[in-house]
Structure formats: C-alpha cells, structure tokens
C-alpha cells in the first residue's frame, strides 16, 4: 500500500488555487481515492482559472436607440454615452444597446437605466442592480368599475419600507421555501424571513399600482410594478461580493460595478438558479396582489400577462443584462403568455406592445419614460411652487393616491421624459409595435414616506421639547 497523506484546503491554497466552493468536493475525491501527486495535478486542471483578462483598449460598438430634442436631452445622452463607453470595455462584453428612456444610474462606468449588455459566459450582478426582476403584471378585470378596482387594490397592496405586519402576511408556498433553502445564496433564515414578510408589498420609488381602461375594448385593467424587494436586494449584495472575489482574480482592471461571476463555476450555477427562484417569488408577489383584488370584488380575471424589465436573460452561453429594458424576444421569457407592458407615467397610457429582434435592439424595448434629470434636481427646479399645486395641475381628472398620504413630486409626470418623445423613438428605432393602450383612471404609489418617518417625527418632538 502506498503512503498517502491526506491534503486540506490549506494545501490547495498553497498550490495556487483560491478558496472556492469546489474545495470540499475536490478534497473528498483526492483523499478518498488517495491520488498521487501526478494524478492530483491532472484532476485539479479542471479547476484552474484562466489567466487575468485586460479590459478592452476601446469600447466595443453598441447601438444608441435614442435622440435629443433639446439641450437637456443632449446633456443626458452625453452622460449615458460616457458611462456606456466604460461598460463596453469590460472583457466579457460582446454587445450592447441603449433605449430611448436611458439615463445615468451611478458612477461613470455603471450600466445606465435603459441599457442592455450582452456578455459571454458571465453574470454581472451590478448590471441587473439591487432591484432584481423589477417587473410589470396586467390583469383584465372585464367590466369592473375602475374606482372599485382601485379601492380594492388600496386595501390589498402595501407600499413603503418593510413588510406586512404579523397577522396580515401572505403564506409563502412550501415548494418555494424549499427552493430558497437549497440555494447557497438564499438559504439563510434572514433572507427567508424577509421573503415571507415582503410578499404582498411593492416598495417605494417608481413602483406603482395602476388602473385604467383598454383603448381598444374599454375593459378595466390593473397593472402592478415592483421588484423582488428585500430578498432580491440581499441576493444582489451576496452576488456582488462573489463577483468581486472573481474580479480580483480574473480582471483586476475591471470596474468593481462590472465584476462578474463565471457561469461555468459552481458559484455561477448557484447564482443563476437563485435568480430564477427570485423571479418566481416576484411573479407570485404580483399574483397575490391581483388575486386579492379579484377576491375582494368577487370577480374573475379575464386575462393576465407579465414581463420583467430588470433582469438577466440567457440564450446559449450569452447573458443579456437588462437594466430597465423590456424583452421583446420570446426566447428570453420561458413562461410568456402575452404581449409586453411599457408604462410611461401616471398620466399616460400603459403601452401593450410586441416586437421582433433586430441588430440595433438586441431583442429589447424601453421599459418606461426615463428621466432627463435626477429626482433631487427636479424638486429643486420646482422649489418655489407648493407640492399641492404641482400635484393638482399634473393629475387633473385622475384618481392619484399616495400610500403614505404624502405627495412625492419626483414621481409626477413632469419628472419624466415626455411620453410622446419615447413613443416616437420607439417607432423610429423599431423598438416594438403598440397593440393597445391602457388609458389611466388612477394610480397608487408610495409617496414621500420619509417625510413623516418615525425617526423624523421623534426628531421634531425633541426639537420642540
């Protein structure tokens, strides 16, 4: 019998292999089979990482499906181009596109809102951002009264921070809990607890619940817009941490926000599966709110469809990262049941579209109206006018509600690009054909929930004492 000394993870590290998930499997195989040094070296070849990759000297070409009609838009596009140019120097990237609703979304080199980036064999968590699977769902409620639908919806949904209080939470299906528990990125108690608490909630920002009537049929339709809430945010944070470890090994020159997880690693496989589980959670979240409204009104929904616009879509070994872009190509959505949805703003119709893949669009369309300036800049521009006056002027004849009972002018129509501009550029660049429009009746959003947040109320009380 040959002499054999079991090896440990410390030995693998000393051989130049950085700590990874495959350590346990490899150690078990090497030690149980008592591999010789030569046999071990042959076996470990499969775990060797490629040599570090340099960023591209010049940005790869990408399509710019956007135009400017004034100086503000020219400035916005210049900033979008500058940041997208840096994104397109990332080693894994093979293609990209910019939609008409594009605007910067972070430091230079961060994928812009309205950006699509195709990468080979790589998932870039920073390119789908923390609001994983931000998406929209439509339910056709037939001849139901839009006001009654909006009233029932107001009792069914929840906006703002945190989850639903105990006693008002939805039941998370056991099969979905099992999926969370078997995934390395989702199994911890905190993530599962948040996933339970946040079911039936929509968060804040630009998320909404919209009610209107079909332009074609007059039927009442409800649309919800939200992402994966706290569970998705936690997955994003863990994914960025994993990607950063790979960045240091594979491409130190790559910007941190563009770090990636190689798909052909255990970490990559687990992260991809985690994204699919979070997608299921998000779809369920939409369904629970829609079903609750139908139950309250004792009506049956006539039709329902949905789509993500903030996600990663896979085709063979190419991963399409959509940071606010609507997938047109059916191959990106395995459970496709209808056309796609593009909301613009609370005073404009939600567009129901379909379209085809072209070289310029990579199979995507805009996801909304986008912004030409930040929320804070918009507020500063209107600082001399009261929020109430702005609200009354921009929401005339509409039933607009803020869940927090505080107006958020950064979500009013003037905070966004003109809907007519986005629609014109959709036609100009062949970014989807409008089949129908959901003409607005009313909308619910979170509103400025921070204005009277508990910590601010406490601060005001202390200042008066």
C-alpha positions as CSV (number, residue, x, y, z in Angstrom):
1,X,0.0,0.0,0.0
2,X,1.4,3.4,-1.0
3,X,2.0,6.0,1.7
4,X,-0.6,8.7,1.5
5,X,-1.0,11.9,3.5
6,X,-4.5,13.5,3.3
7,X,-4.5,17.0,2.0
8,X,-6.5,20.0,3.2
9,X,-7.9,23.3,1.8
10,X,-4.7,24.9,3.1
11,X,-2.7,22.6,0.7
12,X,-4.9,23.5,-2.2
13,X,-4.5,27.2,-1.5
14,X,-0.7,26.7,-1.3
15,X,-0.9,25.1,-4.8
16,X,-2.3,28.4,-6.1
17,X,-6.0,27.6,-6.1
18,X,-8.0,30.4,-4.4
19,X,-10.7,29.2,-2.0
20,X,-13.9,28.2,-3.8
21,X,-17.0,26.0,-3.5
22,X,-15.3,23.1,-5.3
23,X,-12.8,22.6,-2.4
24,X,-15.0,20.2,-0.5
25,X,-15.8,18.1,-3.5
26,X,-12.2,18.0,-4.7
27,X,-10.7,17.2,-1.2
28,X,-13.2,14.3,-0.8
29,X,-12.3,12.9,-4.2
30,X,-8.5,13.3,-3.7
31,X,-8.4,11.9,-0.2
32,X,-10.9,9.0,-0.7
33,X,-9.1,7.9,-3.9
34,X,-5.6,8.6,-2.4
35,X,-4.4,10.3,-5.6
36,X,-0.8,10.5,-6.3
37,X,0.8,13.9,-6.9
38,X,0.6,13.4,-10.7
39,X,-2.9,12.2,-10.5
40,X,-3.9,15.0,-8.3
41,X,-2.4,17.6,-10.7
42,X,-4.3,16.1,-13.6
43,X,-7.6,16.1,-11.6
44,X,-7.1,19.7,-10.5
45,X,-6.6,21.0,-14.0
46,X,-10.4,21.4,-14.3
47,X,-10.4,24.0,-11.5
48,X,-7.7,26.3,-12.8
49,X,-8.9,29.8,-13.6
50,X,-8.0,31.4,-16.9
51,X,-5.2,34.0,-16.9
52,X,-6.3,37.5,-15.9
53,X,-8.1,39.4,-18.6
54,X,-7.4,43.0,-19.5
55,X,-10.2,45.4,-20.3
56,X,-10.6,46.4,-23.9
57,X,-8.5,49.3,-25.1
58,X,-11.5,50.8,-26.8
59,X,-15.2,50.3,-26.0
60,X,-16.9,47.7,-28.2
61,X,-19.6,49.0,-30.5
62,X,-23.1,49.3,-29.3
63,X,-26.4,50.7,-30.7
64,X,-27.7,54.1,-29.4
65,X,-31.5,54.0,-29.9
66,X,-32.1,57.5,-28.5
67,X,-32.1,61.0,-29.8
68,X,-32.1,64.5,-28.4
69,X,-34.7,67.3,-29.0
70,X,-33.3,69.9,-26.6
71,X,-30.2,70.8,-24.6
72,X,-31.4,68.9,-21.5
73,X,-31.7,65.7,-23.5
74,X,-28.3,66.3,-25.2
75,X,-26.7,66.5,-21.8
76,X,-28.4,63.4,-20.7
77,X,-27.3,61.4,-23.8
78,X,-23.7,62.6,-23.4
79,X,-23.7,61.2,-19.9
80,X,-25.3,58.0,-21.0
81,X,-22.7,57.6,-23.7
82,X,-19.8,58.3,-21.4
83,X,-20.8,55.7,-18.9
84,X,-21.8,53.1,-21.5
85,X,-18.4,53.5,-23.2
86,X,-16.8,52.4,-20.0
87,X,-19.1,49.5,-19.5
88,X,-18.3,48.3,-23.1
89,X,-14.6,47.9,-22.2
90,X,-15.4,45.0,-19.8
91,X,-13.6,41.8,-21.0
92,X,-16.7,39.6,-21.1
93,X,-18.9,42.0,-23.0
94,X,-19.8,41.3,-26.7
95,X,-22.6,43.7,-27.4
96,X,-24.9,46.4,-26.1
97,X,-27.8,48.7,-26.7
98,X,-29.3,51.9,-25.3
99,X,-33.0,52.5,-25.2
100,X,-34.9,55.9,-25.6
101,X,-35.6,56.0,-21.8
102,X,-31.9,55.9,-20.9
103,X,-30.3,57.9,-18.1
104,X,-27.2,57.5,-15.9
105,X,-27.6,55.3,-12.8
106,X,-24.4,55.7,-10.8
107,X,-20.7,56.5,-11.1
108,X,-19.0,56.5,-14.5
109,X,-18.9,53.0,-15.9
110,X,-22.2,51.9,-14.4
111,X,-24.7,50.5,-16.8
112,X,-27.3,53.2,-17.4
113,X,-31.0,52.8,-16.9
114,X,-32.3,51.8,-20.3
115,X,-29.1,49.8,-21.0
116,X,-28.7,46.3,-22.4
117,X,-25.4,44.5,-22.2
118,X,-24.6,41.0,-23.6
119,X,-21.8,39.1,-22.0
120,X,-20.4,35.6,-22.8
121,X,-20.4,33.0,-20.0
122,X,-20.7,35.7,-17.3
123,X,-23.4,37.1,-15.0
124,X,-22.7,40.7,-13.9
125,X,-24.8,41.4,-10.7
126,X,-24.1,45.1,-11.0
127,X,-25.8,45.1,-14.4
128,X,-29.1,44.0,-13.0
129,X,-28.7,46.0,-9.8
130,X,-30.4,45.5,-6.4
131,X,-34.0,45.7,-7.7
132,X,-33.8,42.2,-9.3
133,X,-36.7,41.3,-11.5
134,X,-38.4,44.6,-11.4
135,X,-41.4,43.8,-13.5
136,X,-45.0,44.6,-14.5
137,X,-48.1,42.4,-14.5
138,X,-51.5,43.2,-16.1
139,X,-54.9,41.6,-15.2
140,X,-58.0,42.2,-17.2
141,X,-61.0,42.7,-14.9
142,X,-63.6,43.0,-17.7
143,X,-66.4,45.4,-17.0
144,X,-65.5,46.1,-13.4
145,X,-65.8,49.7,-12.2
146,X,-62.2,51.2,-12.2
147,X,-62.9,53.1,-9.0
148,X,-63.9,49.9,-7.2
149,X,-60.8,48.1,-8.5
150,X,-58.6,50.9,-7.3
151,X,-60.4,51.0,-3.9
152,X,-60.0,47.2,-3.5
153,X,-56.4,47.5,-4.6
154,X,-55.6,50.1,-2.0
155,X,-56.8,47.6,0.7
156,X,-54.8,44.8,-0.9
157,X,-51.4,46.2,-1.5
158,X,-48.7,47.8,0.7
159,X,-46.2,50.5,-0.2
160,X,-43.2,51.9,1.7
161,X,-40.4,50.3,3.6
162,X,-40.5,46.9,5.4
163,X,-43.0,44.2,5.1
164,X,-46.5,43.4,6.2
165,X,-47.2,43.2,9.9
166,X,-47.9,39.9,11.5
167,X,-51.4,38.7,11.0
168,X,-51.6,40.4,7.6
169,X,-48.9,38.4,5.8
170,X,-49.4,36.1,2.9
171,X,-48.4,32.4,3.0
172,X,-45.3,31.5,1.2
173,X,-45.7,28.2,-0.7
174,X,-43.7,25.3,0.8
175,X,-42.2,24.4,-2.6
176,X,-40.8,28.0,-2.9
177,X,-39.4,27.8,0.6
178,X,-37.6,24.6,-0.4
179,X,-36.0,26.3,-3.3
180,X,-34.7,29.1,-1.1
181,X,-33.3,26.6,1.4
182,X,-31.4,24.5,-1.1
183,X,-29.7,27.5,-2.7
184,X,-26.3,28.8,-1.3
185,X,-27.3,32.4,-1.9
186,X,-30.9,32.2,-0.4
187,X,-30.9,29.6,2.3
188,X,-30.2,31.8,5.4
189,X,-33.0,32.4,7.8
190,X,-32.9,36.2,7.4
191,X,-33.5,36.0,3.6
192,X,-36.4,33.6,4.0
193,X,-37.9,35.7,6.8
194,X,-37.8,38.8,4.6
195,X,-39.2,36.9,1.7
196,X,-42.2,35.9,3.8
197,X,-42.7,39.4,5.2
198,X,-42.4,41.2,1.9
199,X,-45.0,39.1,0.0
200,X,-47.8,41.4,-1.0
201,X,-45.7,44.6,-0.8
202,X,-44.5,46.9,-3.6
203,X,-41.8,49.1,-2.0
204,X,-41.3,52.7,-3.0
205,X,-39.7,54.8,-5.7
206,X,-41.3,54.5,-9.1
207,X,-43.2,51.3,-8.2
208,X,-47.0,51.6,-8.7
209,X,-50.4,50.1,-9.0
210,X,-52.2,51.5,-12.0
211,X,-55.9,51.1,-13.0
212,X,-57.3,52.1,-16.4
213,X,-59.3,51.0,-19.4
214,X,-58.2,49.4,-22.7
215,X,-58.3,51.9,-25.5
216,X,-59.4,49.1,-27.9
217,X,-62.1,47.3,-25.8
218,X,-62.9,49.6,-22.8
219,X,-62.2,46.8,-20.4
220,X,-60.9,47.6,-17.0
221,X,-57.2,46.6,-16.4
222,X,-54.9,46.7,-13.4
223,X,-51.1,46.8,-13.7
224,X,-48.6,46.4,-10.8
225,X,-44.9,47.4,-11.0
226,X,-42.4,46.2,-8.4
227,X,-39.3,44.1,-8.0
228,X,-38.1,41.4,-5.6
229,X,-38.0,43.6,-2.5
230,X,-35.7,42.7,0.4
231,X,-35.0,39.1,-0.7
232,X,-33.7,40.3,-4.1
233,X,-31.6,43.1,-2.5
234,X,-29.9,40.5,-0.3
235,X,-29.2,38.3,-3.3
236,X,-27.7,41.2,-5.1
237,X,-25.4,42.1,-2.2
238,X,-24.1,38.5,-2.0
239,X,-23.7,38.3,-5.8
240,X,-21.7,41.5,-5.8
241,X,-19.4,40.0,-3.1
242,X,-18.9,36.8,-5.1
243,X,-18.3,38.8,-8.3
244,X,-15.7,40.9,-6.5
245,X,-13.7,37.9,-5.5
246,X,-13.6,36.7,-9.1
247,X,-12.8,40.2,-10.3
248,X,-9.6,40.3,-8.2
249,X,-8.5,37.0,-9.8
250,X,-9.8,37.3,-13.3
251,X,-9.7,41.0,-14.2
252,X,-8.4,43.5,-11.6
253,X,-8.6,46.3,-14.2
254,X,-12.4,45.8,-14.5
255,X,-14.5,48.4,-12.6
256,X,-16.0,46.9,-9.4
257,X,-19.5,47.6,-10.5
258,X,-18.9,45.5,-13.6
259,X,-17.4,42.5,-11.8
260,X,-18.8,39.1,-12.9
261,X,-19.4,35.5,-11.8
262,X,-18.3,33.0,-14.5
263,X,-21.4,30.9,-15.3
264,X,-19.3,27.7,-15.7
265,X,-18.4,27.7,-11.9
266,X,-20.4,26.3,-9.1
267,X,-20.9,29.9,-7.9
268,X,-22.2,30.9,-11.3
269,X,-24.6,28.0,-11.5
270,X,-25.9,28.7,-8.0
271,X,-26.3,32.4,-8.7
272,X,-28.3,31.7,-11.9
273,X,-30.6,29.3,-10.0
274,X,-31.0,31.9,-7.3
275,X,-32.1,34.5,-9.9
276,X,-34.7,32.1,-11.2
277,X,-36.1,31.5,-7.7
278,X,-36.2,35.2,-7.0
279,X,-38.1,35.5,-10.3
280,X,-40.7,33.0,-9.1
281,X,-41.1,35.0,-5.9
282,X,-41.6,38.2,-7.7
283,X,-44.2,36.8,-10.1
284,X,-46.0,35.3,-7.1
285,X,-45.9,38.7,-5.4
286,X,-47.7,40.2,-8.3
287,X,-50.2,37.4,-8.5
288,X,-51.1,37.6,-4.8
289,X,-52.0,41.3,-5.1
290,X,-54.0,40.8,-8.2
291,X,-55.9,37.8,-6.8
292,X,-56.6,39.7,-3.6
293,X,-58.3,42.4,-5.6
294,X,-60.4,39.9,-7.6
295,X,-61.4,38.2,-4.4
296,X,-62.5,41.4,-2.7
297,X,-64.6,42.4,-5.7
298,X,-65.9,38.8,-6.2
299,X,-64.9,38.9,-9.9
300,X,-62.9,36.6,-12.2
301,X,-60.0,37.9,-14.1
302,X,-60.3,37.6,-17.9
303,X,-56.6,37.6,-18.9
304,X,-53.2,38.1,-17.3
305,X,-49.6,38.6,-18.5
306,X,-46.4,40.0,-17.3
307,X,-42.8,40.7,-18.1
308,X,-39.6,41.7,-16.3
309,X,-37.5,44.7,-17.3
310,X,-34.7,44.5,-14.9
311,X,-33.1,41.0,-15.1
312,X,-30.6,38.7,-16.8
313,X,-31.8,36.7,-19.8
314,X,-29.9,33.7,-21.1
315,X,-29.5,32.4,-24.7
316,X,-26.9,29.6,-25.0
317,X,-23.8,31.0,-23.4
318,X,-24.7,34.7,-23.8
319,X,-26.3,36.6,-20.9
320,X,-28.3,39.7,-21.7
321,X,-28.3,42.1,-18.8
322,X,-31.3,44.5,-19.0
323,X,-31.1,47.4,-16.6
324,X,-34.5,48.8,-17.3
325,X,-35.3,47.3,-20.8
326,X,-38.3,45.3,-21.8
327,X,-37.6,41.9,-23.5
328,X,-39.4,41.6,-26.9
329,X,-37.8,38.3,-27.9
330,X,-39.9,35.3,-26.6
331,X,-36.8,33.2,-26.1
332,X,-36.0,35.4,-23.1
333,X,-39.2,34.5,-21.2
334,X,-40.0,30.8,-20.9
335,X,-43.4,31.5,-19.4
336,X,-44.5,34.1,-21.9
337,X,-48.4,34.4,-22.0
338,X,-49.0,37.6,-23.9
339,X,-47.5,40.8,-25.2
340,X,-45.3,43.1,-23.2
341,X,-46.0,46.2,-21.0
342,X,-44.3,49.6,-21.1
343,X,-45.6,52.1,-18.6
344,X,-44.7,55.8,-19.1
345,X,-46.1,57.9,-16.3
346,X,-49.2,58.0,-14.1
347,X,-51.0,60.4,-16.5
348,X,-50.2,58.5,-19.7
349,X,-51.4,55.1,-21.0
350,X,-49.5,51.9,-20.3
351,X,-48.5,50.6,-23.7
352,X,-49.2,46.9,-24.7
353,X,-46.6,46.0,-27.3
354,X,-45.0,43.3,-29.3
355,X,-41.9,43.3,-31.5
356,X,-39.0,41.5,-33.1
357,X,-35.3,41.3,-32.5
358,X,-33.0,43.5,-34.7
359,X,-29.3,44.2,-34.6
360,X,-30.0,47.5,-33.0
361,X,-32.3,46.4,-30.2
362,X,-30.8,43.0,-29.3
363,X,-34.4,41.9,-28.7
364,X,-35.4,44.7,-26.2
365,X,-37.5,47.8,-26.0
366,X,-37.7,50.7,-23.5
367,X,-39.2,49.9,-20.0
368,X,-40.7,53.4,-19.4
369,X,-40.2,57.1,-19.9
370,X,-36.9,57.6,-18.1
371,X,-35.6,60.8,-16.7
372,X,-33.5,63.7,-18.0
373,X,-32.6,64.8,-14.6
374,X,-32.3,63.4,-11.0
375,X,-35.2,63.4,-8.6
376,X,-33.4,66.0,-6.4
377,X,-32.8,68.3,-9.3
378,X,-36.5,68.1,-10.4
379,X,-37.5,69.0,-6.9
380,X,-35.1,72.0,-6.8
381,X,-36.5,73.2,-10.1
382,X,-40.0,73.4,-8.6
383,X,-39.0,74.5,-5.1
384,X,-41.0,77.8,-5.3
385,X,-44.2,76.0,-6.1
386,X,-46.2,74.1,-3.5
387,X,-46.3,70.3,-3.8
388,X,-50.1,70.5,-3.7
389,X,-50.3,73.0,-6.6
390,X,-48.0,70.8,-8.7
391,X,-50.0,67.7,-7.9
392,X,-53.4,69.3,-8.8
393,X,-52.1,70.6,-12.1
394,X,-50.4,67.3,-13.2
395,X,-53.0,64.8,-12.0
396,X,-56.2,66.6,-13.1
397,X,-59.2,64.3,-13.7
398,X,-57.1,61.3,-12.3
399,X,-57.5,59.4,-9.1
400,X,-53.9,59.5,-7.8
401,X,-53.2,58.2,-4.3
402,X,-50.0,58.1,-2.3
403,X,-50.0,55.3,0.2
404,X,-48.1,57.4,2.8
405,X,-50.5,60.2,2.2
406,X,-47.6,62.5,1.3
407,X,-47.1,63.8,-2.2
408,X,-43.9,62.8,-4.0
409,X,-43.4,65.3,-6.8
410,X,-40.4,63.3,-8.1
411,X,-42.9,60.7,-9.4
412,X,-45.3,63.1,-11.1
413,X,-45.4,63.3,-14.9
414,X,-43.1,66.3,-15.2
415,X,-40.3,64.4,-13.5
416,X,-40.1,62.1,-16.6
417,X,-39.2,62.5,-20.2
418,X,-42.2,63.4,-22.4
419,X,-44.1,60.2,-23.3
420,X,-44.5,61.4,-26.8
421,X,-40.7,61.5,-27.3
422,X,-40.2,57.9,-26.1
423,X,-43.1,56.7,-28.3
424,X,-41.7,58.5,-31.3
425,X,-38.3,57.0,-30.8
426,X,-39.8,53.5,-30.3
427,X,-41.2,53.8,-33.8
428,X,-38.1,55.4,-35.2
429,X,-35.7,52.7,-34.0
430,X,-38.2,49.8,-34.4
431,X,-38.5,49.1,-30.7
432,X,-41.9,47.4,-30.6
433,X,-45.4,47.9,-32.0
434,X,-48.2,49.3,-29.9
435,X,-51.1,46.8,-29.9
436,X,-53.3,48.6,-27.3
437,X,-53.1,51.2,-24.6
438,X,-54.4,51.2,-21.0
439,X,-55.8,54.7,-20.6
440,X,-55.3,55.8,-17.0
441,X,-58.1,56.1,-14.4
442,X,-55.9,56.2,-11.3
443,X,-52.7,55.1,-9.6
444,X,-51.3,54.3,-6.2
445,X,-47.6,54.9,-5.3
446,X,-45.7,55.0,-2.1
447,X,-45.4,58.8,-1.9
448,X,-42.9,60.7,0.2
449,X,-43.0,58.2,3.1
450,X,-39.8,59.6,4.6
451,X,-41.4,62.9,5.3
452,X,-43.2,61.6,8.3
453,X,-40.9,58.6,9.0
454,X,-40.8,57.7,12.8
455,X,-37.3,58.9,13.2
456,X,-38.2,62.3,11.8
457,X,-41.3,62.6,14.0
458,X,-39.1,61.9,17.0
459,X,-36.6,64.5,15.9
460,X,-39.3,67.1,15.6
461,X,-40.8,66.2,19.0
462,X,-37.3,66.5,20.6
463,X,-36.7,69.9,19.0
464,X,-40.0,71.2,20.5
465,X,-39.2,70.0,24.0
